[in-house]
Amino acid sequence: MASSYKGKSLRPGGGGRFARLVDKLTARGYSGKSARAIAASVGRRKYGGRQMARWAAQGRRRSRGK
Protein backbone atom coordinates (compact mmCIF):
# COMPACT_ATOMS: atom_id res chain seq x y z
CA MET A 1 0.00 0.00 0.00
CA ALA A 2 1.28 3.47 -0.89
CA SER A 3 0.53 5.01 2.54
CA SER A 4 -0.02 8.52 1.24
CA TYR A 5 -2.19 9.21 4.27
CA LYS A 6 0.74 9.31 6.70
CA GLY A 7 0.79 12.56 8.63
CA LYS A 8 -2.83 13.40 7.84
CA SER A 9 -5.43 13.41 10.56
CA LEU A 10 -7.76 10.43 10.61
CA ARG A 11 -10.49 12.59 12.14
CA PRO A 12 -13.33 13.55 9.79
CA GLY A 13 -12.17 16.42 7.60
CA GLY A 14 -8.48 15.74 8.16
CA GLY A 15 -7.96 14.03 4.81
CA GLY A 16 -6.45 10.87 6.24
CA ARG A 17 -9.54 8.69 5.88
CA PHE A 18 -10.01 9.79 2.28
CA ALA A 19 -6.36 9.14 1.42
CA ARG A 20 -6.39 5.78 3.18
CA LEU A 21 -9.45 4.68 1.19
CA VAL A 22 -7.83 5.86 -2.05
CA ASP A 23 -4.74 3.80 -1.17
CA LYS A 24 -6.85 0.71 -0.50
CA LEU A 25 -8.69 1.09 -3.79
CA THR A 26 -5.50 1.58 -5.81
CA ALA A 27 -4.07 -1.54 -4.14
CA ARG A 28 -7.13 -3.42 -5.43
CA GLY A 29 -6.32 -2.35 -8.97
CA TYR A 30 -8.32 0.82 -9.51
CA SER A 31 -6.60 3.74 -11.18
CA GLY A 32 -5.81 6.75 -9.03
CA LYS A 33 -8.47 8.86 -10.71
CA SER A 34 -11.23 6.30 -10.32
CA ALA A 35 -10.17 5.52 -6.73
CA ARG A 36 -10.50 9.21 -5.82
CA ALA A 37 -13.92 9.35 -7.52
CA ILE A 38 -15.14 6.30 -5.60
CA ALA A 39 -13.84 7.69 -2.30
CA ALA A 40 -15.52 11.03 -2.97
CA SER A 41 -18.85 9.37 -3.74
CA VAL A 42 -18.66 7.33 -0.53
CA GLY A 43 -17.88 10.49 1.43
CA ARG A 44 -20.72 12.42 -0.17
CA ARG A 45 -23.12 9.61 0.66
CA LYS A 46 -21.94 9.54 4.29
CA TYR A 47 -21.38 13.24 5.03
CA GLY A 48 -23.31 15.05 2.29
CA GLY A 49 -22.14 17.21 -0.55
CA ARG A 50 -22.05 20.44 1.43
CA GLN A 51 -19.76 19.06 4.14
CA MET A 52 -17.46 17.41 1.60
CA ALA A 53 -17.18 20.72 -0.25
CA ARG A 54 -16.25 22.49 2.99
CA TRP A 55 -13.55 19.94 3.74
CA ALA A 56 -12.21 20.17 0.18
CA ALA A 57 -11.98 23.96 0.48
CA GLN A 58 -10.16 23.63 3.79
CA GLY A 59 -7.72 21.18 2.21
CA ARG A 60 -7.05 23.55 -0.68
CA ARG A 61 -6.39 26.38 1.77
CA ARG A 62 -4.13 24.15 3.83
CA SER A 63 -2.07 23.09 0.80
CA ARG A 64 -1.81 26.65 -0.51
CA GLY A 65 -0.06 27.75 2.70
CA LYS A 66 2.87 25.37 2.18
ABEGO torsion letter per residue (X at the ends): XAGAABGBBABBGAGAAAAAAAAAAAAAGBBAAAAAAAAAAAAAAAAEAAAAAAAAAAAAAAAAAX
